[in-house]
Amino acid sequence: MPMSSRGIVWSGSVLAVLAIAAVAGAYLIYPDFFHPPTVTTAVAIRAPVSEAIYGTGTVEPERWAKVVPLQRRRLVELCRCEGQAVKAGQVLGRQDDAEERSALHQLEINNEQLERDLNRALRDRDKSEATKTEYEQRSTQFEESKSRINAQKVRLDALVLRAPLDGMVLRRDGEVGEIVGPTDVLFWVGPPAPMQVVAEINEEEITRIAVGQKAFLRSEAFSTQALRATVSQITPKGDPTRKTFRVYLLLPRDTPLRIGMTVEVNIIYREKTAAIVVPNEAVSGNAVQVVSNGERLSVFRSRSGFAAAVTSRSSAMCRRTPQCCHRRARIWLTVPESMWKM
């Protein structure tokens, strides 16, 4: 039976709607097919790049020492000498020694009596065998008494806080009247210069670090300044708990850093004086997209990953064409022929 004109019109309308829907769906799924992406231009350059090991550290003097009390006693004297120069042995503070002084006084009284007894026995020593024996006993007691007095004086002196070395009082903690003990640091003493950074480096990366390597430091207090240091020492034994090694970095004498500041450390262990550097936005994963004659090609960058540690990433493998493009980042990279012929 022949199809009516109304049926033909209806079928044509359905096909038209389906075609429009298919085109709309394709537009939503593949918009770049209908509207090619717009890109900005960039030029690859040759520049020095570096690979660094990251860590954190604290600024310290090269030589310094803590002053801590040996016994838990009350503070009766404490100098206000932060920033002042001191000599080794100089008194910085005292703990309460009333008990020790009382004991010393009693020992000295007993010693005086023993000395009088010894002198009397000395006069009678040759009278008989008994007096000779008594003299020897008195002499032994007198020597023991002197030893006890010397030991008590040592205990008394231990309550005096002294500078352990020549230098400056870098910091003072505590106040008169407080009870302090061996766990309380009261003074930090040492020469204020030269200074160093004591950094903690992950044990997985310590094999790449060597004495003499350069390092760049970052401090929030000097965020706009370029701070430098040099690796001077690496501790032979690491910390098995934290899985880190201690690295010492010598600071120049004109550094603006101060003792006690914390810094971020980047130790340079590999450098390349002339690498091809492209913007980060032009790199997608392990590849840089290359366009030649309207065709887009993917070219992998160096497998060594040398450029992964620098701000700008290298496209040293982009050699076949002078133009590279990353579609999503909207970057069009122009690589001069002198660079991609490597």
Secondary structure, DSSP 8 states (H G I E B T S, - for coil): ----HHHHHHHHHHHHHHHHHHHHHHHHH-HHHHS----EEEE-EEEEEEEEEEEEEEEEESS-EEE--SS-EEEEEE---TT-EE-TT-EEEEE--HHHHHHHHHHHHHHHHHHHHHHHHHHTTTT-HHHHHHHHHHHHHHHHHHHHHHHHHHHHHTTEEE-SSSEEEEEE---TT-EE-TT---EEEE-S-SEEEEEEEETTTGGG--TT-EEEEE-GGGTTS-EEEEEEEE-SS-BTTTTEEEEEEE--TT----TT-EEEEEEEEEEEEEEEEE-GGG-BTTEEEEEETTEEEEEE--TT-GGGGSSSEE-TT--S-SEEEETTTTEEEE--HHHH--
